[in-house]
Amino acid sequence: MSPVDLEEPLSQSELSNLTQYLEREAVHTSLSALHGLLAAVATAPGLIPPSTWIPTALGDSKPATQKEGERVLGLLMRLYNQTVRQLEQGKPSLLGEDRQQWCAGYLRGAGLDPSWMENEEWSALLAPLRVTAEGKAPERAKDPAGLLKRCRDNIEGFAADIHSFFAAQRRAELEAATKPAVSQKIGRNEACPCGSGKKYKKCCGSN
């Protein structure tokens, strides 16, 4: 799959194919949970490389052929890039119908960045998603049912806010991570060192 293909949003047919693969390979995750995990990777305070989140997303699944493996990986990277674009535009759209599973997937993805869990203020940002993932509000809440509904109904907004909150942090880390590579004169048509799968000129080298 060419880098240009990685820019294209997944069609409904492709989303169905990815869902069928997850179900057939018993990856133990739904489309909702997978999308939540990808959103967490995209909004995390630190950079979570594909080498870390892809094995978490796909588990121990074993494609029948190398061609199928490449196809699934391509779909996954396109879905990740699609998720990033929506978050950057402040218009995230949850995939799948299960918001509770989406939030469970998000929390799983957040756990891949230790710095997120170690910082009390940053960890507190996950509270509404924890409430939704657990399906219940804290007993001390004055209106537990109302709080649960508000959390569940506003997941998109919480995800967009978290993405904005960590934007500067991620940008600084990305610049630090790519600076040595840039000094080695990465070709504009080479793969971007951030791991997005895009060409450098269409990703971090576009500025």
Beta strands, then each sheet from edge to edge (+ up, - down):
end
